[in-house]
Amino acid sequence: MTVRQEESRAPLDRKMIAAAAMKILGEVGADKLTMRTLARHLNVSATALYHHVDNKNDLLRLVGDELLSRIELPHPESGPWRELFLYAVEASIQALLSVPGLSSVLLSSRLLPNARALALFSIHQFERAGLCRAEAQTAYAGVHQLVLGCLYTEESANFATPAGDSELARYSVVLRKHTSFQAAVTALVDHYAPDTIA
């Protein structure tokens, strides 16, 4: 690369890295994404990438955080609490599942920075339903656990049914249905904040 090309290229930053990684992930998947492939795509050295991300897992966390940052949360008082809460939950899941193979890495690491805004938004919705802060945190913790389970089930090969086990095969279908997750979230929300609460 010439000096002129170096000067004309925009400085490398985490947002640019995340965008390029998402493009590659969409084409080849998480398993085939490498730091060298990403460096070639960005026309930089692999060393330049390591100034911004520590390793591939850190890169995937960056992508996950970028996806969550794109969720446009409405004003927390702009509608019925239940509707806003369910929107935040569904948007989070759809964002993280939009890149195959991403969730399995994110589930084994610490909470993403942009997940903070989603968590606080969701806890606040339970407070709007009439729960105190501690109750709202407990209620959201249950939903959060359901979300993690949903992401894991969607992306984990560990839930494959043993050959010849037709009963478990039927159960596996139900387990992977998004409607099963939605029913569980609704039941948990109803437990902590039934419809009778304004």
Z-matrix of the N, CA and C atoms (Angstrom, degrees):
N
C 1 1.464
C 2 1.531 1 108.91
N 3 1.303 2 117.08 1 134.07
C 4 1.464 3 120.56 2 -178.55
C 5 1.520 4 109.90 3 -81.07
N 6 1.354 5 114.69 4 165.56
C 7 1.471 6 120.12 5 177.89
C 8 1.526 7 109.48 6 -61.20
N 9 1.352 8 116.66 7 -39.81
C 10 1.464 9 120.30 8 -179.47
C 11 1.538 10 110.75 9 -61.42
N 12 1.350 11 116.50 10 -41.25
C 13 1.466 12 120.05 11 178.10
C 14 1.528 13 110.65 12 -64.91
N 15 1.333 14 116.51 13 -40.24
C 16 1.464 15 120.78 14 178.29
C 17 1.517 16 110.36 15 -60.14
N 18 1.355 17 116.75 16 -42.87
C 19 1.456 18 120.78 17 -176.68
C 20 1.518 19 111.85 18 -69.17
N 21 1.356 20 117.13 19 -33.72
C 22 1.461 21 119.68 20 -175.41
C 23 1.527 22 112.55 21 -81.13
N 24 1.334 23 116.59 22 -16.57
C 25 1.457 24 118.99 23 -178.04
C 26 1.524 25 110.24 24 -80.24
N 27 1.317 26 116.61 25 139.57
C 28 1.461 27 120.23 26 178.13
C 29 1.522 28 109.68 27 -65.44
N 30 1.343 29 117.72 28 145.35
C 31 1.459 30 120.25 29 178.94
C 32 1.537 31 110.52 30 -59.58
N 33 1.311 32 115.51 31 141.13
C 34 1.459 33 121.28 32 -179.87
C 35 1.522 34 109.41 33 -70.57
N 36 1.330 35 116.53 34 132.65
C 37 1.462 36 120.15 35 174.19
C 38 1.526 37 109.34 36 -140.43
N 39 1.315 38 116.06 37 172.23
C 40 1.464 39 120.72 38 -173.64
C 41 1.526 40 112.05 39 -65.18
N 42 1.324 41 117.13 40 -33.41
C 43 1.469 42 119.93 41 179.34
C 44 1.528 43 110.50 42 -66.34
N 45 1.333 44 116.28 43 -41.91
C 46 1.454 45 121.31 44 178.59
C 47 1.532 46 110.26 45 -65.09
N 48 1.319 47 115.94 46 -40.77
C 49 1.466 48 120.73 47 178.96
C 50 1.523 49 110.08 48 -63.77
N 51 1.329 50 116.97 49 -44.35
C 52 1.469 51 120.91 50 -179.79
C 53 1.526 52 110.75 51 -62.01
N 54 1.324 53 117.47 52 -43.39
C 55 1.468 54 121.15 53 -179.16
C 56 1.525 55 110.78 54 -62.41
N 57 1.333 56 116.95 55 -43.69
C 58 1.463 57 120.69 56 179.85
C 59 1.522 58 110.57 57 -66.72
N 60 1.320 59 116.66 58 -41.05
C 61 1.466 60 120.47 59 179.35
C 62 1.521 61 110.53 60 -63.30
N 63 1.332 62 118.13 61 -40.65
C 64 1.464 63 121.24 62 178.53
C 65 1.526 64 111.08 63 -61.90
N 66 1.318 65 116.25 64 -39.13
C 67 1.467 66 119.99 65 178.63
C 68 1.527 67 110.57 66 -62.67
N 69 1.321 68 116.08 67 -45.87
C 70 1.466 69 120.54 68 179.71
C 71 1.521 70 110.71 69 -66.81
N 72 1.322 71 116.98 70 -41.54
C 73 1.473 72 120.85 71 178.75
C 74 1.526 73 110.74 72 -59.07
N 75 1.332 74 116.32 73 -40.08
C 76 1.453 75 120.21 74 178.71
C 77 1.521 76 112.98 75 -65.70
N 78 1.322 77 116.34 76 -27.30
C 79 1.468 78 120.72 77 -177.82
C 80 1.528 79 112.71 78 -88.74
N 81 1.350 80 117.04 79 -41.36
C 82 1.469 81 119.16 80 -172.63
C 83 1.520 82 114.65 81 -122.73
N 84 1.343 83 117.86 82 -11.47
C 85 1.463 84 120.30 83 -179.72
C 86 1.518 85 112.74 84 88.12
N 87 1.339 86 115.31 85 166.62
C 88 1.462 87 121.62 86 -174.37
C 89 1.523 88 112.43 87 -65.86
N 90 1.330 89 117.21 88 -35.79
C 91 1.465 90 120.04 89 -176.91
C 92 1.524 91 112.79 90 -62.01
N 93 1.335 92 116.45 91 -34.20
C 94 1.467 93 120.09 92 -174.77
C 95 1.528 94 113.50 93 -97.35
N 96 1.314 95 116.22 94 -1.91
C 97 1.457 96 118.76 95 176.04
C 98 1.529 97 108.87 96 -75.65
N 99 1.317 98 116.89 97 125.87
C 100 1.466 99 121.50 98 175.74
C 101 1.516 100 108.58 99 -127.02
N 102 1.313 101 115.18 100 161.09
C 103 1.455 102 119.84 101 178.22
C 104 1.532 103 109.99 102 -64.47
N 105 1.338 104 117.31 103 -35.27
C 106 1.471 105 120.44 104 179.16
C 107 1.527 106 110.99 105 -66.60
N 108 1.348 107 115.76 106 -42.06
C 109 1.467 108 119.48 107 178.43
C 110 1.521 109 110.46 108 -61.35
N 111 1.319 110 115.61 109 -44.40
C 112 1.458 111 120.44 110 -179.90
C 113 1.532 112 110.40 111 -64.59
N 114 1.319 113 116.92 112 -42.01
C 115 1.472 114 120.74 113 179.10
C 116 1.530 115 110.62 114 -60.63
N 117 1.338 116 116.45 115 -43.86
C 118 1.470 117 119.70 116 177.78
C 119 1.528 118 110.97 117 -61.29
N 120 1.333 119 115.70 118 -42.93
C 121 1.471 120 120.45 119 -179.65
C 122 1.539 121 110.62 120 -60.70
N 123 1.319 122 116.23 121 -38.35
C 124 1.464 123 121.05 122 -178.64
C 125 1.532 124 112.50 123 -86.75
N 126 1.341 125 115.05 124 -5.06
C 127 1.461 126 120.37 125 -178.57
C 128 1.534 127 111.84 126 60.37
N 129 1.331 128 114.69 127 43.43
C 130 1.469 129 121.08 128 176.20
C 131 1.524 130 107.89 129 -132.24
N 132 1.311 131 116.19 130 172.92
C 133 1.460 132 119.98 131 175.60
C 134 1.528 133 108.75 132 -82.25
N 135 1.325 134 116.08 133 155.14
C 136 1.470 135 119.94 134 176.68
C 137 1.518 136 109.83 135 -60.14
N 138 1.321 137 116.45 136 -33.70
C 139 1.467 138 120.78 137 178.97
C 140 1.526 139 111.01 138 -59.89
N 141 1.327 140 116.62 139 -38.74
C 142 1.471 141 120.22 140 179.21
C 143 1.522 142 110.86 141 -61.04
N 144 1.345 143 116.66 142 -36.62
C 145 1.471 144 119.78 143 178.75
C 146 1.517 145 111.65 144 -64.43
N 147 1.335 146 115.72 145 -37.81
C 148 1.462 147 119.85 146 -176.19
C 149 1.526 148 113.03 147 -69.88
N 150 1.324 149 117.25 148 -7.54
C 151 1.470 150 120.13 149 172.16
C 152 1.531 151 110.40 150 -76.69
N 153 1.347 152 116.04 151 -17.34
C 154 1.463 153 121.11 152 -175.58
C 155 1.528 154 113.58 153 -113.60
N 156 1.331 155 117.21 154 -32.18
C 157 1.475 156 121.85 155 178.62
C 158 1.524 157 108.92 156 -133.67
N 159 1.332 158 115.97 157 144.56
C 160 1.466 159 120.68 158 -175.19
C 161 1.522 160 113.12 159 -76.75
N 162 1.335 161 116.32 160 -36.87
C 163 1.462 162 121.15 161 -175.27
C 164 1.531 163 108.77 162 -165.80
N 165 1.316 164 116.51 163 -174.33
C 166 1.465 165 120.10 164 -177.01
C 167 1.527 166 111.29 165 -64.20
N 168 1.327 167 117.84 166 -40.89
C 169 1.462 168 119.59 167 179.06
C 170 1.522 169 111.42 168 -62.17
N 171 1.331 170 116.10 169 -39.22
C 172 1.459 171 120.21 170 177.19
C 173 1.528 172 109.91 171 -64.97
N 174 1.319 173 116.42 172 -36.71
C 175 1.466 174 121.68 173 176.60
C 176 1.528 175 110.47 174 -62.37
N 177 1.338 176 117.00 175 -44.83
C 178 1.464 177 120.21 176 -179.95
C 179 1.527 178 111.27 177 -67.15
N 180 1.333 179 116.48 178 -34.63
C 181 1.471 180 119.24 179 174.43
C 182 1.524 181 110.33 180 -63.14
N 183 1.333 182 115.86 181 -39.95
C 184 1.465 183 120.45 182 177.83
C 185 1.521 184 110.44 183 -60.75
N 186 1.325 185 116.75 184 -42.83
C 187 1.469 186 120.94 185 178.59
C 188 1.525 187 109.77 186 -63.30
N 189 1.335 188 116.97 187 -46.80
C 190 1.468 189 120.39 188 179.27
C 191 1.514 190 111.79 189 -59.12
N 192 1.321 191 116.19 190 -41.89
C 193 1.465 192 120.04 191 -179.23
C 194 1.519 193 110.84 192 -67.18
N 195 1.323 194 116.07 193 -37.10
C 196 1.469 195 120.17 194 177.11
C 197 1.526 196 110.60 195 -64.21
N 198 1.327 197 116.69 196 -41.17
C 199 1.471 198 120.17 197 178.42
C 200 1.527 199 110.95 198 -62.00
N 201 1.336 200 116.08 199 -43.08
C 202 1.468 201 119.20 200 179.31
C 203 1.524 202 111.30 201 -66.82
N 204 1.324 203 116.84 202 -32.68
C 205 1.472 204 119.67 203 -179.28
C 206 1.523 205 111.72 204 -67.21
N 207 1.332 206 117.05 205 -19.88
C 208 1.467 207 121.01 206 -179.25
C 209 1.528 208 113.07 207 -83.14
N 210 1.323 209 117.08 208 -8.79
C 211 1.464 210 119.73 209 178.13
C 212 1.523 211 108.17 210 -73.64
N 213 1.299 212 115.73 211 120.98
C 214 1.467 213 120.05 212 -179.44
C 215 1.524 214 108.63 213 -90.87
N 216 1.317 215 114.86 214 99.31
C 217 1.467 216 119.10 215 178.34
C 218 1.523 217 109.37 216 -75.27
N 219 1.322 218 116.52 217 134.55
C 220 1.470 219 118.58 218 176.67
C 221 1.528 220 110.01 219 -71.93
N 222 1.309 221 116.13 220 169.26
C 223 1.467 222 119.49 221 173.77
C 224 1.524 223 107.41 222 -56.90
N 225 1.331 224 118.65 223 133.61
C 226 1.470 225 120.80 224 -173.71
C 227 1.525 226 115.75 225 -63.00
N 228 1.328 227 116.87 226 -11.61
C 229 1.472 228 119.86 227 178.96
C 230 1.528 229 111.35 228 -112.86
N 231 1.341 230 117.31 229 14.27
C 232 1.462 231 120.86 230 -168.91
C 233 1.528 232 114.90 231 -85.01
N 234 1.316 233 118.32 232 -1.95
C 235 1.454 234 120.13 233 -178.43
C 236 1.508 235 110.94 234 -167.81
N 237 1.328 236 117.38 235 -176.96
C 238 1.459 237 120.77 236 178.11
C 239 1.532 238 110.18 237 -58.23
N 240 1.337 239 116.52 238 136.76
C 241 1.465 240 120.68 239 -174.17
C 242 1.525 241 112.59 240 -57.37
N 243 1.345 242 116.09 241 -41.78
C 244 1.462 243 119.94 242 -176.90
C 245 1.530 244 111.24 243 -64.20
N 246 1.314 245 115.91 244 -41.79
C 247 1.460 246 121.44 245 -179.86
C 248 1.533 247 110.65 246 -63.84
N 249 1.329 248 116.85 247 -44.19
C 250 1.459 249 121.01 248 179.85
C 251 1.529 250 110.89 249 -66.86
N 252 1.322 251 115.80 250 -40.08
C 253 1.460 252 120.25 251 -179.92
C 254 1.526 253 110.87 252 -62.89
N 255 1.322 254 117.02 253 -50.09
C 256 1.461 255 120.87 254 -178.55
C 257 1.528 256 111.53 255 -64.08
N 258 1.325 257 116.48 256 -32.84
C 259 1.465 258 119.93 257 176.00
C 260 1.528 259 110.08 258 -62.04
N 261 1.337 260 117.16 259 -46.63
C 262 1.468 261 121.27 260 -178.40
C 263 1.523 262 111.23 261 -62.36
N 264 1.332 263 116.88 262 -41.11
C 265 1.466 264 121.18 263 179.80
C 266 1.528 265 110.28 264 -64.29
N 267 1.310 266 116.25 265 -49.39
C 268 1.468 267 120.91 266 -177.27
C 269 1.527 268 111.21 267 -65.30
N 270 1.322 269 117.14 268 -41.09
C 271 1.466 270 120.75 269 -179.78
C 272 1.520 271 110.92 270 -63.29
N 273 1.330 272 117.13 271 -38.06
C 274 1.468 273 121.34 272 179.21
C 275 1.523 274 110.69 273 -63.00
N 276 1.321 275 115.87 274 -47.78
C 277 1.465 276 120.42 275 -178.35
C 278 1.526 277 110.79 276 -63.21
N 279 1.323 278 116.62 277 -47.05
C 280 1.465 279 120.08 278 -178.19
C 281 1.531 280 111.12 279 -62.79
N 282 1.334 281 116.96 280 -37.71
C 283 1.461 282 120.56 281 179.33
C 284 1.524 283 110.83 282 -64.08
N 285 1.332 284 117.00 283 -47.47
C 286 1.459 285 120.53 284 -175.90
C 287 1.526 286 112.96 285 -73.66
N 288 1.330 287 116.97 286 -25.35
C 289 1.464 288 119.75 287 177.72
C 290 1.528 289 112.30 288 -87.75
N 291 1.330 290 116.83 289 -5.19
C 292 1.469 291 119.36 290 -177.36
C 293 1.532 292 112.20 291 -71.01
N 294 1.319 293 116.46 292 -16.95
C 295 1.465 294 120.96 293 176.84
C 296 1.525 295 108.05 294 -118.53
N 297 1.329 296 118.10 295 104.99
C 298 1.468 297 121.05 296 -177.76
C 299 1.522 298 112.13 297 -57.41
N 300 1.331 299 115.12 298 136.06
C 301 1.457 300 120.90 299 177.94
C 302 1.510 301 114.58 300 88.56
N 303 1.327 302 117.08 301 -8.37
C 304 1.459 303 120.75 302 -176.51
C 305 1.522 304 112.23 303 -74.63
N 306 1.326 305 116.56 304 -43.63
C 307 1.464 306 120.54 305 -173.72
C 308 1.519 307 113.22 306 -60.64
N 309 1.341 308 117.10 307 -35.95
C 310 1.460 309 119.09 308 -177.31
C 311 1.521 310 111.49 309 -61.41
N 312 1.326 311 117.24 310 -32.46
C 313 1.465 312 120.73 311 176.81
C 314 1.520 313 110.34 312 -76.76
N 315 1.310 314 116.78 313 -44.07
C 316 1.462 315 120.56 314 -176.75
C 317 1.524 316 111.85 315 -64.53
N 318 1.334 317 116.84 316 -32.57
C 319 1.460 318 120.32 317 -178.28
C 320 1.523 319 112.32 318 -70.28
N 321 1.319 320 116.79 319 -17.92
C 322 1.460 321 119.59 320 -178.30
C 323 1.530 322 111.92 321 -101.73
N 324 1.327 323 116.97 322 13.53
C 325 1.459 324 119.56 323 -177.91
C 326 1.521 325 110.29 324 -132.16
N 327 1.310 326 115.18 325 -179.82
C 328 1.467 327 120.65 326 -176.91
C 329 1.537 328 110.77 327 -71.73
N 330 1.330 329 114.66 328 165.51
C 331 1.463 330 121.50 329 -178.65
C 332 1.525 331 110.39 330 -59.08
N 333 1.317 332 116.09 331 137.34
C 334 1.466 333 120.88 332 178.82
C 335 1.530 334 110.21 333 -72.56
N 336 1.334 335 117.40 334 145.22
C 337 1.471 336 119.69 335 -179.11
C 338 1.532 337 113.73 336 -54.08
N 339 1.341 338 117.48 337 -43.44
C 340 1.465 339 119.42 338 -178.05
C 341 1.522 340 112.70 339 -76.02
N 342 1.339 341 117.46 340 -7.67
C 343 1.459 342 119.90 341 173.22
C 344 1.526 343 110.14 342 -72.72
N 345 1.316 344 116.71 343 -19.75
C 346 1.476 345 121.28 344 -179.67
C 347 1.529 346 110.98 345 -60.43
N 348 1.324 347 116.08 346 -48.40
C 349 1.465 348 120.00 347 -179.11
C 350 1.525 349 110.79 348 -61.62
N 351 1.331 350 116.99 349 -39.87
C 352 1.468 351 120.69 350 179.00
C 353 1.522 352 111.14 351 -65.73
N 354 1.337 353 116.39 352 -41.28
C 355 1.469 354 119.92 353 -179.95
C 356 1.527 355 110.67 354 -64.65
N 357 1.331 356 116.82 355 -47.44
C 358 1.467 357 120.13 356 -178.78
C 359 1.528 358 111.20 357 -65.20
N 360 1.322 359 116.71 358 -38.52
C 361 1.460 360 121.18 359 176.91
C 362 1.528 361 109.75 360 -60.27
N 363 1.327 362 116.43 361 -45.88
C 364 1.462 363 121.64 362 -176.92
C 365 1.520 364 111.79 363 -68.06
N 366 1.328 365 116.97 364 -42.43
C 367 1.470 366 120.63 365 177.65
C 368 1.527 367 109.76 366 -61.04
N 369 1.331 368 115.98 367 -40.64
C 370 1.464 369 119.82 368 179.60
C 371 1.531 370 111.60 369 -62.08
N 372 1.323 371 116.99 370 -35.15
C 373 1.470 372 119.05 371 179.52
C 374 1.530 373 110.72 372 -64.21
N 375 1.339 374 116.93 373 -38.65
C 376 1.468 375 119.30 374 175.88
C 377 1.533 376 111.00 375 -66.36
N 378 1.320 377 117.02 376 -33.51
C 379 1.469 378 119.49 377 175.79
C 380 1.526 379 110.04 378 -66.31
N 381 1.324 380 116.19 379 -37.53
C 382 1.468 381 119.65 380 176.76
C 383 1.531 382 111.20 381 -63.41
N 384 1.351 383 115.21 382 -26.98
C 385 1.461 384 119.59 383 179.62
C 386 1.529 385 111.75 384 -77.97
N 387 1.321 386 117.25 385 -5.97
C 388 1.456 387 120.39 386 176.95
C 389 1.519 388 115.13 387 112.12
N 390 1.312 389 118.44 388 1.81
C 391 1.455 390 120.83 389 179.58
C 392 1.532 391 110.02 390 -84.64
N 393 1.340 392 116.22 391 149.14
C 394 1.460 393 119.47 392 172.83
C 395 1.522 394 108.07 393 -74.57
N 396 1.333 395 118.07 394 170.93
C 397 1.460 396 121.40 395 -175.46
C 398 1.543 397 111.80 396 -57.65
N 399 1.339 398 117.36 397 -44.76
C 400 1.467 399 120.13 398 -178.89
C 401 1.531 400 111.24 399 -63.92
N 402 1.331 401 116.65 400 -42.01
C 403 1.472 402 120.03 401 178.39
C 404 1.532 403 111.18 402 -66.22
N 405 1.323 404 115.48 403 -39.13
C 406 1.469 405 119.91 404 179.69
C 407 1.524 406 110.63 405 -64.48
N 408 1.336 407 116.28 406 -39.66
C 409 1.471 408 119.96 407 178.34
C 410 1.532 409 110.86 408 -65.73
N 411 1.333 410 116.17 409 -40.77
C 412 1.466 411 119.98 410 178.64
C 413 1.527 412 110.67 411 -64.27
N 414 1.320 413 116.15 412 -43.37
C 415 1.463 414 120.37 413 179.91
C 416 1.522 415 110.50 414 -62.45
N 417 1.333 416 116.99 415 -45.63
C 418 1.458 417 119.12 416 -179.03
C 419 1.526 418 111.51 417 -69.14
N 420 1.323 419 117.60 418 -32.76
C 421 1.469 420 120.24 419 177.65
C 422 1.529 421 110.34 420 -59.06
N 423 1.329 422 116.65 421 -40.11
C 424 1.462 423 120.02 422 177.44
C 425 1.513 424 111.93 423 -63.38
N 426 1.320 425 116.57 424 -43.26
C 427 1.471 426 120.61 425 178.57
C 428 1.530 427 109.85 426 -66.49
N 429 1.314 428 116.42 427 -41.32
C 430 1.466 429 121.18 428 179.29
C 431 1.531 430 110.31 429 -58.07
N 432 1.328 431 116.18 430 -42.20
C 433 1.467 432 120.33 431 178.02
C 434 1.538 433 110.91 432 -63.81
N 435 1.313 434 116.36 433 -38.63
C 436 1.464 435 119.73 434 176.31
C 437 1.524 436 111.38 435 -64.17
N 438 1.322 437 116.59 436 -39.80
C 439 1.464 438 121.02 437 178.79
C 440 1.530 439 110.02 438 -62.77
N 441 1.325 440 116.55 439 -45.99
C 442 1.466 441 120.34 440 179.07
C 443 1.526 442 110.48 441 -60.26
N 444 1.329 443 116.27 442 -42.00
C 445 1.463 444 120.05 443 177.88
C 446 1.513 445 112.01 444 -63.78
N 447 1.315 446 116.61 445 -40.24
C 448 1.466 447 121.34 446 178.90
C 449 1.528 448 110.42 447 -62.25
N 450 1.333 449 116.86 448 -46.47
C 451 1.461 450 120.94 449 179.55
C 452 1.525 451 110.84 450 -62.61
N 453 1.323 452 116.00 451 -42.78
C 454 1.466 453 120.19 452 -178.62
C 455 1.524 454 110.68 453 -64.72
N 456 1.330 455 116.15 454 -44.91
C 457 1.464 456 120.45 455 -179.29
C 458 1.523 457 111.34 456 -62.98
N 459 1.326 458 115.92 457 -40.42
C 460 1.466 459 120.59 458 -179.15
C 461 1.522 460 111.68 459 -62.16
N 462 1.341 461 117.06 460 -35.65
C 463 1.459 462 119.95 461 -170.76
C 464 1.521 463 115.07 462 -109.85
N 465 1.326 464 117.44 463 -5.08
C 466 1.458 465 118.97 464 -174.55
C 467 1.520 466 112.64 465 -95.21
N 468 1.322 467 114.59 466 132.45
C 469 1.470 468 120.10 467 175.20
C 470 1.520 469 110.65 468 -76.89
N 471 1.333 470 117.73 469 -11.12
C 472 1.467 471 121.43 470 -177.91
C 473 1.522 472 112.20 471 -65.83
N 474 1.321 473 117.09 472 -15.34
C 475 1.463 474 119.86 473 -179.11
C 476 1.526 475 112.25 474 -93.81
N 477 1.323 476 115.90 475 14.45
C 478 1.464 477 119.18 476 176.12
C 479 1.524 478 109.41 477 -65.85
N 480 1.314 479 116.89 478 141.46
C 481 1.461 480 121.92 479 -177.88
C 482 1.522 481 110.61 480 -82.66
N 483 1.345 482 116.89 481 134.88
C 484 1.469 483 118.97 482 176.31
C 485 1.536 484 110.57 483 -58.86
N 486 1.325 485 116.45 484 141.73
C 487 1.468 486 120.90 485 -179.81
C 488 1.516 487 110.55 486 -57.86
N 489 1.322 488 115.85 487 134.83
C 490 1.461 489 121.41 488 176.24
C 491 1.515 490 115.16 489 85.09
N 492 1.328 491 118.33 490 -2.33
C 493 1.467 492 120.57 491 -179.24
C 494 1.530 493 109.01 492 -98.55
N 495 1.334 494 115.59 493 86.50
C 496 1.466 495 119.90 494 -173.82
C 497 1.528 496 112.17 495 -67.89
N 498 1.341 497 116.95 496 -32.29
C 499 1.464 498 118.57 497 -179.32
C 500 1.520 499 110.97 498 -66.93
N 501 1.324 500 116.35 499 -45.89
C 502 1.465 501 119.16 500 177.49
C 503 1.520 502 111.33 501 -68.38
N 504 1.316 503 116.91 502 -29.98
C 505 1.467 504 120.11 503 177.48
C 506 1.525 505 109.85 504 -61.99
N 507 1.336 506 115.88 505 -42.07
C 508 1.477 507 119.46 506 178.13
C 509 1.524 508 110.69 507 -65.30
N 510 1.348 509 114.86 508 -41.09
C 511 1.467 510 118.93 509 179.20
C 512 1.528 511 110.61 510 -63.83
N 513 1.336 512 117.35 511 -40.86
C 514 1.469 513 121.11 512 -179.04
C 515 1.521 514 111.30 513 -59.77
N 516 1.327 515 116.16 514 -35.47
C 517 1.469 516 119.98 515 177.43
C 518 1.522 517 109.84 516 -62.91
N 519 1.330 518 115.87 517 -45.78
C 520 1.470 519 120.50 518 179.53
C 521 1.524 520 110.51 519 -65.17
N 522 1.344 521 115.54 520 -40.99
C 523 1.459 522 120.80 521 -179.19
C 524 1.520 523 111.61 522 -58.65
N 525 1.312 524 116.47 523 -38.47
C 526 1.462 525 120.51 524 -176.13
C 527 1.530 526 113.64 525 -87.17
N 528 1.323 527 117.35 526 -6.23
C 529 1.473 528 119.53 527 178.71
C 530 1.525 529 109.72 528 -70.73
N 531 1.319 530 115.23 529 133.14
C 532 1.463 531 118.87 530 178.59
C 533 1.529 532 110.70 531 -66.09
N 534 1.311 533 116.42 532 -27.46
C 535 1.466 534 119.36 533 178.66
C 536 1.530 535 111.27 534 -65.22
N 537 1.334 536 117.77 535 -28.83
C 538 1.467 537 120.49 536 176.11
C 539 1.524 538 110.48 537 -65.13
N 540 1.328 539 115.39 538 -42.59
C 541 1.466 540 120.23 539 176.91
C 542 1.529 541 110.50 540 -63.82
N 543 1.322 542 116.26 541 -45.89
C 544 1.464 543 119.77 542 -178.37
C 545 1.531 544 111.54 543 -61.15
N 546 1.331 545 116.36 544 -39.37
C 547 1.465 546 119.90 545 178.63
C 548 1.525 547 111.03 546 -64.72
N 549 1.335 548 116.62 547 -39.33
C 550 1.470 549 120.68 548 179.70
C 551 1.525 550 110.77 549 -66.36
N 552 1.331 551 116.95 550 -42.40
C 553 1.468 552 120.09 551 178.58
C 554 1.526 553 110.34 552 -63.79
N 555 1.335 554 116.66 553 -44.19
C 556 1.472 555 120.43 554 179.24
C 557 1.516 556 111.03 555 -60.42
N 558 1.335 557 116.74 556 -42.38
C 559 1.470 558 120.49 557 179.77
C 560 1.520 559 110.80 558 -64.07
N 561 1.320 560 116.85 559 -40.88
C 562 1.462 561 119.70 560 -179.89
C 563 1.523 562 111.04 561 -68.04
N 564 1.334 563 116.02 562 -42.32
C 565 1.467 564 119.77 563 177.47
C 566 1.525 565 110.23 564 -61.63
N 567 1.322 566 116.83 565 -43.40
C 568 1.467 567 120.78 566 179.18
C 569 1.518 568 111.57 567 -63.41
N 570 1.331 569 117.00 568 -34.16
C 571 1.461 570 120.56 569 179.21
C 572 1.525 571 111.30 570 -63.72
N 573 1.334 572 115.77 571 -46.40
C 574 1.461 573 119.66 572 -176.32
C 575 1.523 574 113.23 573 -84.59
N 576 1.327 575 116.80 574 -32.02
C 577 1.460 576 120.67 575 -175.21
C 578 1.511 577 109.31 576 -144.24
N 579 1.338 578 117.38 577 76.60
C 580 1.470 579 119.92 578 -178.71
C 581 1.525 580 112.38 579 -60.88
N 582 1.322 581 114.22 580 164.43
C 583 1.471 582 120.24 581 -177.27
C 584 1.514 583 113.78 582 -58.62
N 585 1.314 584 117.11 583 -19.29
C 586 1.462 585 119.41 584 -179.16
C 587 1.522 586 111.93 585 -71.94
N 588 1.375 587 116.19 586 -17.26
C 589 1.455 588 118.96 587 177.91
C 590 1.516 589 108.88 588 -83.38
N 591 1.320 590 115.94 589 131.62
C 592 1.472 591 119.90 590 -176.86
C 593 1.517 592 111.01 591 -71.32
